[in-house]
Amino acid sequence: MFKKILILSLPGIGDTLMATPMMKYLRESFTRATIDALTMQRGSYEVLKVNPHIDTVFYFPFLKKGVRASLSYILREIRPRGYDLSITIYPSYPKHYHVVAYLCGAKMRIANGFESGYVKELHLLNTHLVQMKLTDHNVVNNLRLLTPLGIRCNPDDVKLELTIPTDIMDWANDFWHSMNLSDKAVYFHNGSSKIKKGTEKKILPWWWVRKLLHRLLEEGYNVLFNLGPEEQWQREMLECDFKAELGKRIWPISGLSILQVAALIKRAGLLIANDSGIMHLGAALNVRVIGLFGVTATYQVAPWTANACTVTSDLPCAPCYTDYAKREFRCSNPKYNPSNPTFPCMEAISIEKVMECLTKLT
C-alpha cells in the first residue's frame, strides 16, 4: 500500500487537465495516501491547487531556474518527503522529465514508454514504462499509467476536472454586470505556448480572426478576446480594426490569473479556441467548445467533452504533428512560407464550418 504519491505534472495547462481523470481514479484507489503534485508551469500549478484529489501542489520553474537551482530544490524540498510512488503524466518524452522523476526518489516510478527514447531520453530511469498509443487520446494514455497498479479505468465514464472557487466565480459575475455584457457571449482565444520550436505558429492568421469577429458581431455576440502574455500583439490589431467596438461589443481580456480566465469562460458558456491550454479549460468546465485544429490531431487532443465541436483543415498533409517524440513543429506543405506567422493548415480552416458548429451547439 502506497502512503505517499507524487504526480509529476510538468507539462502545460492542457496536458495537466487531460491527466485529471487519472488523478481522480488514483485518489479513489488510495483514499488514505498523501497525493501531491509537482509542476513547473504556473498555469498547471493554478489548475491543480484547486483540485480536490491533490493534497499539496509544488511549483518550481525548472527550465527557467537552471540545473543547479533545480537540483537544490528537488534534493531539499521534494526528495526528503519520502514518496514511494511517482507518476509522470503523458506526454512527457524529453529526458528532463525522467531525470526529475528519478531525483525525486520514489522507489516505484511510472511513466509512458515510447518507441524511442529509452536510452537517449533516459526513459530507463523509470521502474515501470507503460507503452503509449499514438492513436489514443491523451486522456486515455494518462489513464493507462495506472495499469501497473492494477487499476482499470473506463474512459467513457471520465471527464476533465477544474474547480473554480466561489469567490472567483463571484468576481466573474461582478465583471459581467459591470461591463453590461449580455448572455449571448463567446470567449475567444487565439494563441499558443512557445515551449517547442514552431508551436507559436499553431495560431490563426489575423485576417482570419478579423473575418470571424465580424461574423460573430453580425450574429449579435459579445466577444471576450483573450490576450495572454503571448497574445499581446493582437491588442494592436483589435485597436486598429475594431476600435469602435472595444468596450462595447468586444472586450480585450488581459492580466488575469488562469482561474479568473476560467471563470469568465464558465460565465460565457461558449468558447472558440485553437488547440491550446485555454481550449482544454473549456472542456474541463463543460461549456460549449469549438476547437480549431490544423497541425495537431483531434483524435489525440480534441476537447474531452460532449459539448465540443471541432473544425479541422481540409489539407491532405494535416494533421502532421502526431508523434510526441518530435521536439519541433515543422511544415512540409509546398505553400508554406517560413516568414509567415502561421501554418497553411491553420489558414485553411473554414469560417463557415465554425459558424455551423456555433449553430449546432447553440
Beta strands, then each sheet from edge to edge (+ up, - down):
strand 1: 4-9
strand 2: 34-39
strand 3: 56-59
strand 4: 85-88
strand 5: 108-113
strand 6: 128-131
strand 7: 185-189
strand 8: 222-226
strand 9: 250-253
strand 10: 270-274
strand 11: 288-293
strand 12: 308-312
sheet 1: 3+ 2+ 1+ 4+ 5+ 6+
sheet 2: 9+ 8+ 7+ 10+ 11+ 12+
end
